[in-house]
């Protein structure tokens, strides 16, 4: 069994915390930050069950969370 380190972000939305992996398009949620991260870990483990290793992806290093303002009609 091999290990892979993944970056994630957590934020509050209403009554729940949302957790999203920045390296793989997987997200989850929970009532607390800790629960949201545990649920994300479970989702990622299920996702990687069917993945053939070695994984050929580029991991995001030192991500920057930025706001962008747009205008729309």
Secondary structure as UniProt FT lines:
FT   STRAND          8..13
FT   TURN            14..15
FT   STRAND          16..21
FT   STRAND          27..30
FT   HELIX           33..49
//
